[in-house]
């Protein structure tokens, strides 16, 4: 992202293979805090084994350290 957002970001992704994913993200001075809420438990279980790789990929893409939390979100 080219500029720091004015505040936290919150949006929902409708992914063909992952289902509904709620995204909450906020940038502090040197770090992004990103929470991903998955409506499908099977997707969450599959991705939890790749948390480190996902965090590293997001960090490279955003150019800052990333704190990543993936959790179940049945309301998503």
JOWO-V943918 format. One record per backbone hydrogen bond with DSSP energy under -0.5 kcal/mol. NH is the residue of the N-H (numbers start at 1). CO is the residue of the C=O. If there is no record, write none. Layout:
BEGIN
nh:co
NH:CO
NH:CO
END
This chain:
BEGIN
nh:co
9:25
11:23
13:21
15:13
15:19
19:15
21:13
22:37
23:11
24:35
25:9
26:33
28:26
28:31
32:65
33:26
34:32
34:67
35:24
36:69
37:22
37:35
38:36
38:71
39:20
41:39
44:40
45:41
46:42
47:43
48:44
49:45
50:47
51:48
54:50
55:51
56:52
57:53
58:54
59:55
60:56
61:57
62:58
63:59
64:59
65:30
67:32
68:66
69:34
71:36
73:38
76:73
END
